[in-house]
Amino acid sequence: MFKIVPNPTFVAEARITVPGADAGLLKIEWRHQGRAALKDWMESASAKGDGDALHAVIASWSEVVDVLGDPVNYSRSALADLLDAYPTAAGELFQAYIDAL
């Protein structure tokens, strides 16, 4: 059965470049947007900045750990840490979201 109205969130992986290693897979729960909302989000993304734009469409993530192996819950601050640590992550997250939609 196909639902004409999609779920408000969905899970899809994003491949994040890890220097000197295989790409990391980030399992993300994304917020769904329809065509008009997606267009508005894309047009406003550069004015908002990567972190704010991505935070608007990421609901949560799973299987993310810190240096000690402890789980890292999704938050705006944790996203900022990820974007700082992995310079290509922002573009890869934007592309993963668009591809998943």
Secondary structure, DSSP 8 states (H G I E B T S, - for coil): ---SS--SEEEEEEEE--TTS--EEEEEEEE---HHHHHHHHHHHHHH-HHHHHHTTEEEEES-B-TTS-B----HHHHHHHHHH-TTHHHHHHHHHHHH-
